[in-house]
């Protein structure tokens, strides 16, 4: 226990006022506590950003009512090669045979997410 520590009652008062969206200056004026002390306590509690005081919005989930009624399609173009190219090896004399593109197709049913 540190004799110079902020009393737990004062810490709770600071956090309570911060939860009511009071600014550091307002808390410091009301409780007669230094701004840096308030900043340290509020940051340690994770309340230093006003956005942290707002309730998180609910996640909007949607699901199509019929299976197969809506599909999410994604196509990814991937480079095809058998060996590393000149950028890696530094050798421009070797050419890669069979180089080109491969495509990955993904379809996800919005009803079942499969």
N, CA, C and O atoms as a GROMACS GRO file, in nm:
protein
  456
    1UNK      N    1   0.085  -0.118   0.000
    1UNK     CA    2   0.000   0.000   0.000
    1UNK      C    3   0.089   0.124   0.000
    1UNK      O    4   0.180   0.136   0.082
    2UNK      N    5   0.062   0.213  -0.090
    2UNK     CA    6   0.142   0.335  -0.103
    2UNK      C    7   0.072   0.449  -0.028
    2UNK      O    8  -0.047   0.472  -0.048
    3UNK      N    9   0.144   0.520   0.058
    3UNK     CA   10   0.081   0.629   0.134
    3UNK      C   11   0.037   0.746   0.046
    3UNK      O   12  -0.048   0.826   0.086
    4UNK      N   13   0.096   0.758  -0.074
    4UNK     CA   14   0.062   0.869  -0.163
    4UNK      C   15  -0.045   0.831  -0.265
    4UNK      O   16  -0.079   0.912  -0.351
    5UNK      N   17  -0.096   0.711  -0.257
    5UNK     CA   18  -0.196   0.666  -0.354
    5UNK      C   19  -0.326   0.744  -0.338
    5UNK      O   20  -0.360   0.788  -0.228
    6UNK      N   21  -0.396   0.761  -0.448
    6UNK     CA   22  -0.526   0.828  -0.444
    6UNK      C   23  -0.624   0.739  -0.368
    6UNK      O   24  -0.634   0.620  -0.398
    7UNK      N   25  -0.697   0.793  -0.273
    7UNK     CA   26  -0.792   0.711  -0.196
    7UNK      C   27  -0.896   0.645  -0.287
    7UNK      O   28  -0.943   0.708  -0.383
    8UNK      N   29  -0.932   0.520  -0.259
    8UNK     CA   30  -1.029   0.449  -0.344
    8UNK      C   31  -1.163   0.522  -0.356
    8UNK      O   32  -1.228   0.514  -0.461
    9UNK      N   33  -1.205   0.591  -0.251
    9UNK     CA   34  -1.332   0.665  -0.258
    9UNK      C   35  -1.324   0.776  -0.362
    9UNK      O   36  -1.419   0.800  -0.436
   10UNK      N   37  -1.209   0.844  -0.366
   10UNK     CA   38  -1.191   0.952  -0.463
   10UNK      C   39  -1.184   0.895  -0.605
   10UNK      O   40  -1.239   0.953  -0.699
   11UNK      N   41  -1.116   0.782  -0.620
   11UNK     CA   42  -1.108   0.717  -0.752
   11UNK      C   43  -1.249   0.684  -0.801
   11UNK      O   44  -1.281   0.708  -0.917
   12UNK      N   45  -1.332   0.631  -0.713
   12UNK     CA   46  -1.469   0.595  -0.751
   12UNK      C   47  -1.550   0.720  -0.788
   12UNK      O   48  -1.630   0.715  -0.882
   13UNK      N   49  -1.530   0.831  -0.716
   13UNK     CA   50  -1.600   0.955  -0.750
   13UNK      C   51  -1.557   1.006  -0.888
   13UNK      O   52  -1.640   1.051  -0.967
   14UNK      N   53  -1.427   0.997  -0.916
   14UNK     CA   54  -1.376   1.041  -1.046
   14UNK      C   55  -1.437   0.957  -1.157
   14UNK      O   56  -1.485   1.011  -1.257
   15UNK      N   57  -1.437   0.825  -1.139
   15UNK     CA   58  -1.491   0.736  -1.243
   15UNK      C   59  -1.642   0.755  -1.259
   15UNK      O   60  -1.694   0.747  -1.371
   16UNK      N   61  -1.711   0.779  -1.150
   16UNK     CA   62  -1.855   0.799  -1.157
   16UNK      C   63  -1.886   0.926  -1.238
   16UNK      O   64  -1.977   0.926  -1.321
   17UNK      N   65  -1.812   1.032  -1.213
   17UNK     CA   66  -1.835   1.155  -1.288
   17UNK      C   67  -1.797   1.138  -1.435
   17UNK      O   68  -1.863   1.193  -1.523
   18UNK      N   69  -1.692   1.061  -1.461
   18UNK     CA   70  -1.652   1.039  -1.600
   18UNK      C   71  -1.759   0.958  -1.674
   18UNK      O   72  -1.785   0.983  -1.792
   19UNK      N   73  -1.819   0.862  -1.606
   19UNK     CA   74  -1.926   0.783  -1.669
   19UNK      C   75  -2.046   0.871  -1.703
   19UNK      O   76  -2.126   0.837  -1.791
   20UNK      N   77  -2.058   0.984  -1.633
   20UNK     CA   78  -2.165   1.080  -1.663
   20UNK      C   79  -2.118   1.182  -1.766
   20UNK      O   80  -2.180   1.287  -1.784
   21UNK      N   81  -2.008   1.150  -1.835
   21UNK     CA   82  -1.952   1.228  -1.946
   21UNK      C   83  -1.893   1.362  -1.903
   21UNK      O   84  -1.887   1.455  -1.984
   22UNK      N   85  -1.848   1.373  -1.780
   22UNK     CA   86  -1.782   1.496  -1.735
   22UNK      C   87  -1.641   1.499  -1.795
   22UNK      O   88  -1.576   1.395  -1.810
   23UNK      N   89  -1.594   1.620  -1.828
   23UNK     CA   90  -1.459   1.634  -1.881
   23UNK      C   91  -1.358   1.632  -1.767
   23UNK      O   92  -1.395   1.645  -1.650
   24UNK      N   93  -1.231   1.615  -1.802
   24UNK     CA   94  -1.125   1.616  -1.700
   24UNK      C   95  -1.129   1.748  -1.622
   24UNK      O   96  -1.116   1.749  -1.500
   25UNK      N   97  -1.147   1.859  -1.694
   25UNK     CA   98  -1.146   1.990  -1.630
   25UNK      C   99  -1.263   2.002  -1.532
   25UNK      O  100  -1.246   2.054  -1.422
   26UNK      N  101  -1.380   1.954  -1.570
   26UNK     CA  102  -1.497   1.960  -1.481
   26UNK      C  103  -1.475   1.876  -1.356
   26UNK      O  104  -1.509   1.918  -1.245
   27UNK      N  105  -1.418   1.757  -1.374
   27UNK     CA  106  -1.391   1.670  -1.259
   27UNK      C  107  -1.287   1.734  -1.167
   27UNK      O  108  -1.303   1.735  -1.045
   28UNK      N  109  -1.181   1.788  -1.228
   28UNK     CA  110  -1.074   1.851  -1.149
   28UNK      C  111  -1.127   1.969  -1.069
   28UNK      O  112  -1.090   1.986  -0.953
   29UNK      N  113  -1.213   2.049  -1.128
   29UNK     CA  114  -1.270   2.164  -1.059
   29UNK      C  115  -1.362   2.120  -0.946
   29UNK      O  116  -1.358   2.176  -0.837
   30UNK      N  117  -1.444   2.022  -0.973
   30UNK     CA  118  -1.544   1.977  -0.874
   30UNK      C  119  -1.479   1.907  -0.755
   30UNK      O  120  -1.520   1.928  -0.641
   31UNK      N  121  -1.378   1.823  -0.780
   31UNK     CA  122  -1.317   1.744  -0.672
   31UNK      C  123  -1.186   1.801  -0.621
   31UNK      O  124  -1.127   1.748  -0.527
   32UNK      N  125  -1.139   1.910  -0.683
   32UNK     CA  126  -1.013   1.973  -0.643
   32UNK      C  127  -0.897   1.872  -0.650
   32UNK      O  128  -0.821   1.855  -0.555
   33UNK      N  129  -0.887   1.807  -0.765
   33UNK     CA  130  -0.782   1.708  -0.790
   33UNK      C  131  -0.710   1.750  -0.917
   33UNK      O  132  -0.770   1.808  -1.007
   34UNK      N  133  -0.582   1.720  -0.924
   34UNK     CA  134  -0.503   1.757  -1.040
   34UNK      C  135  -0.548   1.687  -1.168
   34UNK      O  136  -0.595   1.573  -1.166
   35UNK      N  137  -0.534   1.759  -1.279
   35UNK     CA  138  -0.572   1.707  -1.409
   35UNK      C  139  -0.497   1.579  -1.443
   35UNK      O  140  -0.557   1.484  -1.495
   36UNK      N  141  -0.368   1.574  -1.414
   36UNK     CA  142  -0.288   1.455  -1.449
   36UNK      C  143  -0.331   1.334  -1.367
   36UNK      O  144  -0.328   1.221  -1.417
   37UNK      N  145  -0.372   1.356  -1.243
   37UNK     CA  146  -0.421   1.246  -1.160
   37UNK      C  147  -0.549   1.189  -1.219
   37UNK      O  148  -0.566   1.068  -1.228
   38UNK      N  149  -0.637   1.277  -1.260
   38UNK     CA  150  -0.763   1.234  -1.320
   38UNK      C  151  -0.736   1.159  -1.450
   38UNK      O  152  -0.795   1.054  -1.475
   39UNK      N  153  -0.647   1.212  -1.532
   39UNK     CA  154  -0.615   1.148  -1.659
   39UNK      C  155  -0.560   1.007  -1.637
   39UNK      O  156  -0.597   0.914  -1.709
   40UNK      N  157  -0.473   0.992  -1.539
   40UNK     CA  158  -0.414   0.860  -1.510
   40UNK      C  159  -0.520   0.761  -1.465
   40UNK      O  160  -0.522   0.647  -1.511
   41UNK      N  161  -0.607   0.803  -1.374
   41UNK     CA  162  -0.710   0.714  -1.320
   41UNK      C  163  -0.811   0.676  -1.428
   41UNK      O  164  -0.849   0.560  -1.440
   42UNK      N  165  -0.854   0.774  -1.506
   42UNK     CA  166  -0.954   0.749  -1.610
   42UNK      C  167  -0.896   0.659  -1.719
   42UNK      O  168  -0.964   0.570  -1.770
   43UNK      N  169  -0.770   0.682  -1.755
   43UNK     CA  170  -0.708   0.598  -1.858
   43UNK      C  171  -0.693   0.455  -1.809
   43UNK      O  172  -0.719   0.361  -1.884
   44UNK      N  173  -0.652   0.438  -1.685
   44UNK     CA  174  -0.635   0.304  -1.629
   44UNK      C  175  -0.768   0.228  -1.628
   44UNK      O  176  -0.770   0.106  -1.644
   45UNK      N  177  -0.879   0.301  -1.611
   45UNK     CA  178  -1.011   0.238  -1.610
   45UNK      C  179  -1.067   0.218  -1.751
   45UNK      O  180  -1.172   0.157  -1.768
   46UNK      N  181  -0.996   0.269  -1.853
   46UNK     CA  182  -1.041   0.252  -1.991
   46UNK      C  183  -1.153   0.346  -2.031
   46UNK      O  184  -1.226   0.319  -2.125
   47UNK      N  185  -1.166   0.458  -1.959
   47UNK     CA  186  -1.272   0.554  -1.989
   47UNK      C  187  -1.217   0.684  -2.046
   47UNK      O  188  -1.285   0.786  -2.043
   48UNK      N  189  -1.094   0.682  -2.098
   48UNK     CA  190  -1.032   0.805  -2.144
   48UNK      C  191  -1.089   0.854  -2.276
   48UNK      O  192  -1.074   0.972  -2.309
   49UNK      N  193  -1.154   0.769  -2.353
   49UNK     CA  194  -1.217   0.814  -2.477
   49UNK      C  195  -1.368   0.822  -2.456
   49UNK      O  196  -1.428   0.732  -2.396
   50UNK      N  197  -1.428   0.927  -2.504
   50UNK     CA  198  -1.572   0.942  -2.487
   50UNK      C  199  -1.648   0.831  -2.559
   50UNK      O  200  -1.758   0.794  -2.516
   51UNK      N  201  -1.592   0.779  -2.666
   51UNK     CA  202  -1.659   0.670  -2.739
   51UNK      C  203  -1.674   0.547  -2.651
   51UNK      O  204  -1.767   0.469  -2.669
   52UNK      N  205  -1.582   0.528  -2.555
   52UNK     CA  206  -1.590   0.413  -2.465
   52UNK      C  207  -1.709   0.426  -2.370
   52UNK      O  208  -1.755   0.326  -2.314
   53UNK      N  209  -1.759   0.546  -2.351
   53UNK     CA  210  -1.871   0.568  -2.261
   53UNK      C  211  -2.005   0.538  -2.329
   53UNK      O  212  -2.105   0.515  -2.261
   54UNK      N  213  -2.005   0.538  -2.462
   54UNK     CA  214  -2.128   0.511  -2.536
   54UNK      C  215  -2.153   0.361  -2.544
   54UNK      O  216  -2.058   0.284  -2.559
   55UNK      N  217  -2.278   0.319  -2.533
   55UNK     CA  218  -2.306   0.176  -2.551
   55UNK      C  219  -2.278   0.136  -2.695
   55UNK      O  220  -2.305   0.212  -2.788
   56UNK      N  221  -2.223   0.017  -2.713
   56UNK     CA  222  -2.192  -0.029  -2.848
   56UNK      C  223  -2.322  -0.060  -2.921
   56UNK      O  224  -2.413  -0.121  -2.864
   57UNK      N  225  -2.331  -0.018  -3.048
   57UNK     CA  226  -2.454  -0.047  -3.122
   57UNK      C  227  -2.468  -0.198  -3.144
   57UNK      O  228  -2.368  -0.268  -3.159
   58UNK      N  229  -2.590  -0.247  -3.147
   58UNK     CA  230  -2.608  -0.390  -3.168
   58UNK      C  231  -2.563  -0.430  -3.308
   58UNK      O  232  -2.576  -0.352  -3.403
   59UNK      N  233  -2.512  -0.549  -3.320
   59UNK     CA  234  -2.468  -0.600  -3.449
   59UNK      C  235  -2.592  -0.633  -3.532
   59UNK      O  236  -2.681  -0.704  -3.485
   60UNK      N  237  -2.595  -0.583  -3.653
   60UNK     CA  238  -2.709  -0.608  -3.741
   60UNK      C  239  -2.682  -0.738  -3.818
   60UNK      O  240  -2.593  -0.743  -3.902
   61UNK      N  241  -2.758  -0.840  -3.788
   61UNK     CA  242  -2.746  -0.968  -3.856
   61UNK      C  243  -2.865  -0.982  -3.949
   61UNK      O  244  -2.977  -0.942  -3.916
   62UNK      N  245  -2.842  -1.038  -4.063
   62UNK     CA  246  -2.950  -1.063  -4.155
   62UNK      C  247  -2.936  -1.205  -4.207
   62UNK      O  248  -2.827  -1.261  -4.212
   63UNK      N  249  -3.049  -1.262  -4.246
   63UNK     CA  250  -3.050  -1.398  -4.296
   63UNK      C  251  -3.165  -1.408  -4.395
   63UNK      O  252  -3.279  -1.374  -4.363
   64UNK      N  253  -3.134  -1.454  -4.514
   64UNK     CA  254  -3.237  -1.466  -4.616
   64UNK      C  255  -3.332  -1.578  -4.579
   64UNK      O  256  -3.287  -1.683  -4.533
   65UNK      N  257  -3.463  -1.561  -4.598
   65UNK     CA  258  -3.559  -1.661  -4.548
   65UNK      C  259  -3.554  -1.797  -4.618
   65UNK      O  260  -3.578  -1.899  -4.554
   66UNK      N  261  -3.523  -1.800  -4.749
   66UNK     CA  262  -3.522  -1.929  -4.819
   66UNK      C  263  -3.380  -1.971  -4.852
   66UNK      O  264  -3.299  -1.888  -4.894
   67UNK      N  265  -3.348  -2.101  -4.833
   67UNK     CA  266  -3.217  -2.151  -4.876
   67UNK      C  267  -3.201  -2.134  -5.028
   67UNK      O  268  -3.293  -2.165  -5.103
   68UNK      N  269  -3.087  -2.087  -5.070
   68UNK     CA  270  -3.060  -2.068  -5.212
   68UNK      C  271  -3.121  -1.941  -5.270
   68UNK      O  272  -3.104  -1.913  -5.388
   69UNK      N  273  -3.193  -1.865  -5.189
   69UNK     CA  274  -3.258  -1.744  -5.238
   69UNK      C  275  -3.161  -1.631  -5.266
   69UNK      O  276  -3.186  -1.548  -5.353
   70UNK      N  277  -3.051  -1.628  -5.193
   70UNK     CA  278  -2.950  -1.525  -5.215
   70UNK      C  279  -2.813  -1.587  -5.192
   70UNK      O  280  -2.789  -1.652  -5.090
   71UNK      N  281  -2.723  -1.566  -5.286
   71UNK     CA  282  -2.587  -1.617  -5.275
   71UNK      C  283  -2.490  -1.500  -5.279
   71UNK      O  284  -2.510  -1.404  -5.353
   72UNK      N  285  -2.386  -1.510  -5.199
   72UNK     CA  286  -2.275  -1.415  -5.204
   72UNK      C  287  -2.164  -1.482  -5.284
   72UNK      O  288  -2.118  -1.590  -5.246
   73UNK      N  289  -2.123  -1.421  -5.394
   73UNK     CA  290  -2.019  -1.478  -5.480
   73UNK      C  291  -1.892  -1.397  -5.468
   73UNK      O  292  -1.895  -1.274  -5.460
   74UNK      N  293  -1.781  -1.468  -5.467
   74UNK     CA  294  -1.651  -1.402  -5.463
   74UNK      C  295  -1.557  -1.478  -5.554
   74UNK      O  296  -1.553  -1.602  -5.551
   75UNK      N  297  -1.481  -1.407  -5.636
   75UNK     CA  298  -1.384  -1.469  -5.726
   75UNK      C  299  -1.250  -1.404  -5.697
   75UNK      O  300  -1.236  -1.282  -5.700
   76UNK      N  301  -1.150  -1.488  -5.669
   76UNK     CA  302  -1.016  -1.440  -5.637
   76UNK      C  303  -0.920  -1.487  -5.746
   76UNK      O  304  -0.916  -1.606  -5.776
   77UNK      N  305  -0.844  -1.396  -5.803
   77UNK     CA  306  -0.747  -1.426  -5.907
   77UNK      C  307  -0.610  -1.444  -5.843
   77UNK      O  308  -0.559  -1.352  -5.779
   78UNK      N  309  -0.552  -1.562  -5.860
   78UNK     CA  310  -0.423  -1.593  -5.799
   78UNK      C  311  -0.320  -1.623  -5.907
   78UNK      O  312  -0.351  -1.690  -6.006
   79UNK      N  313  -0.199  -1.575  -5.888
   79UNK     CA  314  -0.092  -1.604  -5.983
   79UNK      C  315  -0.047  -1.749  -5.974
   79UNK      O  316  -0.037  -1.805  -5.864
   80UNK      N  317  -0.019  -1.810  -6.090
   80UNK     CA  318   0.027  -1.950  -6.094
   80UNK      C  319   0.173  -1.951  -6.136
   80UNK      O  320   0.210  -1.888  -6.235
   81UNK      N  321   0.258  -2.023  -6.061
   81UNK     CA  322   0.399  -2.038  -6.095
   81UNK      C  323   0.454  -2.162  -6.027
   81UNK      O  324   0.403  -2.206  -5.924
   82UNK      N  325   0.561  -2.219  -6.086
   82UNK     CA  326   0.624  -2.337  -6.028
   82UNK      C  327   0.748  -2.303  -5.945
   82UNK      O  328   0.782  -2.376  -5.852
   83UNK      N  329   0.814  -2.195  -5.978
   83UNK     CA  330   0.937  -2.159  -5.907
   83UNK      C  331   0.939  -2.009  -5.884
   83UNK      O  332   0.863  -1.933  -5.944
   84UNK      N  333   1.027  -1.968  -5.795
   84UNK     CA  334   1.040  -1.825  -5.766
   84UNK      C  335   1.095  -1.753  -5.888
   84UNK      O  336   1.175  -1.809  -5.963
   85UNK      N  337   1.052  -1.631  -5.908
   85UNK     CA  338   1.094  -1.553  -6.024
   85UNK      C  339   1.223  -1.475  -5.999
   85UNK      O  340   1.286  -1.488  -5.895
   86UNK      N  341   1.259  -1.393  -6.098
   86UNK     CA  342   1.385  -1.318  -6.092
   86UNK      C  343   1.390  -1.220  -5.977
   86UNK      O  344   1.499  -1.186  -5.930
   87UNK      N  345   1.276  -1.174  -5.931
   87UNK     CA  346   1.277  -1.080  -5.819
   87UNK      C  347   1.334  -1.145  -5.693
   87UNK      O  348   1.399  -1.079  -5.612
   88UNK      N  349   1.311  -1.275  -5.677
   88UNK     CA  350   1.362  -1.347  -5.561
   88UNK      C  351   1.501  -1.402  -5.588
   88UNK      O  352   1.591  -1.389  -5.505
   89UNK      N  353   1.519  -1.465  -5.706
   89UNK     CA  354   1.646  -1.534  -5.734
   89UNK      C  355   1.751  -1.440  -5.792
   89UNK      O  356   1.870  -1.466  -5.778
   90UNK      N  357   1.709  -1.332  -5.857
   90UNK     CA  358   1.804  -1.241  -5.922
   90UNK      C  359   1.850  -1.293  -6.057
   90UNK      O  360   1.935  -1.230  -6.120
   91UNK      N  361   1.798  -1.406  -6.103
   91UNK     CA  362   1.839  -1.469  -6.228
   91UNK      C  363   1.730  -1.448  -6.332
   91UNK      O  364   1.622  -1.507  -6.323
   92UNK      N  365   1.758  -1.363  -6.432
   92UNK     CA  366   1.659  -1.335  -6.536
   92UNK      C  367   1.669  -1.432  -6.653
   92UNK      O  368   1.589  -1.424  -6.747
   93UNK      N  369   1.765  -1.523  -6.651
   93UNK     CA  370   1.781  -1.615  -6.764
   93UNK      C  371   1.680  -1.728  -6.761
   93UNK      O  372   1.649  -1.785  -6.866
   94UNK      N  373   1.629  -1.763  -6.647
   94UNK     CA  374   1.532  -1.872  -6.636
   94UNK      C  375   1.392  -1.817  -6.658
   94UNK      O  376   1.356  -1.713  -6.602
   95UNK      N  377   1.314  -1.886  -6.738
   95UNK     CA  378   1.175  -1.846  -6.756
   95UNK      C  379   1.086  -1.952  -6.693
   95UNK      O  380   1.119  -2.070  -6.692
   96UNK      N  381   0.976  -1.909  -6.642
   96UNK     CA  382   0.883  -2.000  -6.575
   96UNK      C  383   0.782  -2.050  -6.678
   96UNK      O  384   0.716  -1.971  -6.744
   97UNK      N  385   0.773  -2.182  -6.689
   97UNK     CA  386   0.674  -2.240  -6.780
   97UNK      C  387   0.545  -2.264  -6.703
   97UNK      O  388   0.547  -2.298  -6.585
   98UNK      N  389   0.437  -2.246  -6.770
   98UNK     CA  390   0.308  -2.270  -6.708
   98UNK      C  391   0.259  -2.155  -6.621
   98UNK      O  392   0.161  -2.169  -6.547
   99UNK      N  393   0.328  -2.042  -6.630
   99UNK     CA  394   0.284  -1.927  -6.550
   99UNK      C  395   0.152  -1.876  -6.605
   99UNK      O  396   0.124  -1.887  -6.725
  100UNK      N  397   0.072  -1.822  -6.519
  100UNK     CA  398  -0.057  -1.769  -6.560
  100UNK      C  399  -0.141  -1.739  -6.438
  100UNK      O  400  -0.091  -1.689  -6.337
  101UNK      N  401  -0.268  -1.769  -6.449
  101UNK     CA  402  -0.360  -1.737  -6.341
  101UNK      C  403  -0.446  -1.857  -6.305
  101UNK      O  404  -0.482  -1.938  -6.391
  102UNK      N  405  -0.477  -1.866  -6.178
  102UNK     CA  406  -0.575  -1.961  -6.127
  102UNK      C  407  -0.685  -1.878  -6.062
  102UNK      O  408  -0.659  -1.769  -6.012
  103UNK      N  409  -0.806  -1.929  -6.063
  103UNK     CA  410  -0.919  -1.856  -6.007
  103UNK      C  411  -0.986  -1.940  -5.899
  103UNK      O  412  -1.010  -2.060  -5.919
  104UNK      N  413  -1.016  -1.879  -5.787
  104UNK     CA  414  -1.089  -1.945  -5.680
  104UNK      C  415  -1.228  -1.883  -5.676
  104UNK      O  416  -1.242  -1.761  -5.663
  105UNK      N  417  -1.330  -1.968  -5.687
  105UNK     CA  418  -1.469  -1.922  -5.682
  105UNK      C  419  -1.530  -1.966  -5.549
  105UNK      O  420  -1.519  -2.083  -5.511
  106UNK      N  421  -1.593  -1.873  -5.479
  106UNK     CA  422  -1.658  -1.904  -5.352
  106UNK      C  423  -1.802  -1.855  -5.360
  106UNK      O  424  -1.827  -1.741  -5.398
  107UNK      N  425  -1.895  -1.942  -5.322
  107UNK     CA  426  -2.037  -1.904  -5.315
  107UNK      C  427  -2.088  -1.939  -5.176
  107UNK      O  428  -2.074  -2.052  -5.130
  108UNK      N  429  -2.147  -1.842  -5.108
  108UNK     CA  430  -2.199  -1.863  -4.973
  108UNK      C  431  -2.349  -1.835  -4.975
  108UNK      O  432  -2.393  -1.728  -5.016
  109UNK      N  433  -2.426  -1.934  -4.929
  109UNK     CA  434  -2.572  -1.920  -4.920
  109UNK      C  435  -2.604  -1.829  -4.801
  109UNK      O  436  -2.556  -1.852  -4.690
  110UNK      N  437  -2.685  -1.727  -4.825
  110UNK     CA  438  -2.714  -1.630  -4.720
  110UNK      C  439  -2.809  -1.685  -4.614
  110UNK      O  440  -2.820  -1.628  -4.505
  111UNK      N  441  -2.876  -1.795  -4.642
  111UNK     CA  442  -2.966  -1.855  -4.542
  111UNK      C  443  -2.888  -1.940  -4.442
  111UNK      O  444  -2.908  -1.929  -4.322
  112UNK      N  445  -2.799  -2.025  -4.493
  112UNK     CA  446  -2.729  -2.120  -4.405
  112UNK      C  447  -2.585  -2.082  -4.377
  112UNK      O  448  -2.522  -2.140  -4.288
  113UNK      N  449  -2.530  -1.985  -4.451
  113UNK     CA  450  -2.390  -1.942  -4.438
  113UNK      C  451  -2.293  -2.055  -4.470
  113UNK      O  452  -2.182  -2.058  -4.418
  114UNK      N  453  -2.334  -2.147  -4.555
  114UNK     CA  454  -2.246  -2.257  -4.597
  114UNK      C  455  -2.213  -2.240  -4.743
  114UNK      O  456  -2.140  -2.321  -4.800
   0.00000   0.00000   0.00000
